[in-house]
Amino acid sequence: MIQKQVKSAFLIFVFLTIITGIIYPLLVTAIAQTFFQHQANGSIVFKDGRPIGSSLIGQSFDDPKYFWGRPSATSPRPYNASTSSSSNLGPLNEALRQALEARIKALQSADPESKQPIPIDLVTASASGLDPHISIAAAMYQVPRVARLRGMPREKVAQIVKENTQGRFLWVMGEPTVNVLQLNLTLDKYER
């Protein structure tokens, strides 16, 4: 009796291992590579034939002639996907207040002529610390600085922002956003 149960259990184990460990992963991989190849391979963005990042993970742009993304709370370096997490600092935490003040000061010193209120997503990190998008307000806030430093008309830079704006997901969920990497790559094309 026990031998029969062990044999049945072993055959079920082998059968389920083949189904869930071999057939299912191969089927999902084949579907992903056939219909969603770009996404399945990490949404890699190329420039001059070289990979420079992913459209799904933010990047650090320090040069004021580029649009800046949301701050990253990952460590030891910004936008480190292997340590993706929020800072977990509460609203009364002194470290958070100091970080916000430093970010506000950096934005104000990069564009001292601007009197616009700073959009919240330019001073607060996202929950993952990897957000590649900013709001339209955050992009438009940076238009005067980027236009001035690139020697381009503000209207042209604002038009580039509009061209790089992504609508709501399924036309109803979320808010329109701008992918910072794509926006900066588009700007670089105009500068050449």
Buried (B, 14 or more C-beta within 10 A) or exposed (E): EEEEEEEEEEEEEEEEEEEEEEEEEEEEEEEEEEEEEEEBEEBEBEEEEEEEBBBBBBBEBEEBBBBBBBBBBBEEEBBBEEBBBEBEBEEEEEEBEEBBEEBEEBBEEBBEEBEEEBBEBBBBBBEBBBBBBBBBBBBBBBBBBBBBBBEBEEEBBBEBBEEBBBEEEEEEEEEEBBBBBBBBBBBEEEEE
